[in-house]
Amino acid sequence: MAEEGVKVHGFWISPYSTRVEIALKMKGVKYEYVEEDLQNKSSELLQYNHVHKKVPVLIHNGKAIAESKIILEYIDETWKNNPIMPQDPHEKAMARFWAKFIDDEFLQPLRKALFFGEMEVEKAIEETKVNLKILEKVLEGKNFFGGERIGLVDIVATSIAYWVPLFEKAVEKKMLTEEFPKLCNWKNKYVNHNIIKEALPPKDKSIAYFRARFAKFRTSS
Amino acid sequence: MAKGEVKLLGSWPSPYVMRARIALNLKSVEYEFLEEKLGVKSELLLKSNPVHKKIPVLLHHSKPICESLVIVQYIDEVWSSGPAILPSDPYDRAVARFWASYVDEKFFPALRALPMAQGKEAMEAAMHPVKEGLALLEDAYANHSKGGPFFGGGQISYLDVAFGCFLGVIRVSEKVTGVALINEHTTPGLAGWAEEFCAHPAVEDVMPDTDKLTEFINRIIKMKSQSPN
């Protein structure tokens, strides 16, 4: 029986719903997971997130919370063990800034190129590398984006640690190269963390999924 | 507190800058307002926000904080003895953040496209998502304001600040299109809220005058149409 009625509506390959699962697992919160068929969304999902009709949605005690970064802060404020957010207001602000940067800036060129065919893949990779350089500097002197421990930015950056390598395999192009030693080091530590690796979707199935998904926009390689 | 400790880089027309100013006013924080000139980014801005090179930037003890909603939350957390901007309950906080995010990601992009729409058909097409957005926000106001007058109930709060800063642009759009986007018939809750918000002491001095803002927006539109992009 899930603790205090905690449910997650997600999609197996969505980095956004994986983030939520990671946070709950890091806090040791038991939850019921509901896999959504995005072509045939459940009436529950449509009711709980009537504005965006998207995953993930967290349901806690009958109340729904949507938008992954908002859900992460809700989880942190509700279950206070193993904090995800720093205590210091300036560090908190930096965490929120970088989390937003990853979603709004970093992931956009790859989304545009691979998911929508609105940009050349080479250009998207170029822009991604510029952003990787920025994030490489952020990791200076730290083990994780959260400092000594995994924090909000690390969890949001699961998209970088696990999904970027999936994209690399799907399109047979490298982005997260030895040019970024701190990021590579961080990535390896992060995806092999005993709690985090349980939440990640299976590698081969994921690569196959993205290969098929990107096929219509791929120029012959 | 010494005034020099808190600086805000911004400009008078920007709704995002307004968010920071309202938050500082709510907490009665004295600050130095450094006005950026249109089209020219200062050295201080480029140094303080190298990633985005955008306003607002809050400088507190010379440490920069960027992104308007990040700034508002920072102000709320640092000057914690002043009136709370975000509610204390985690669910209420999540609801406020959700709608603030909606305003930024869906509502404002639709609103911003309105003055650019040329011709009746384009205008009607551009109007549609704005009206839809206002209907959703009217609903949110009805569901969460607990009798109001603000989204935060009796006190002005995070979502009031996040959404209210766009009232200047909404009024300009109403003037330009001749359509009352917020009105007593379709959005009665928002109509009452808008009046209360704009009259609030933390807001009235930083909400731009509609005519001045219309002139400014027209200037921007002209600049954009003249420069090849």
Interface residues (C-beta under 8 A of the other chain):
Chain A: V51 H60 K63 I65 A66 E67 I70 I71 E73 Y74 E77 T78 P89 H90 K92 A93 R96 F97 K100 F101 E105 I134
Chain B: V51 H60 K63 I65 C66 E67 V70 I71 Q73 Y74 E77 V78 P90 Y91 R93 A94 R97 F98 S101 Y102 L136
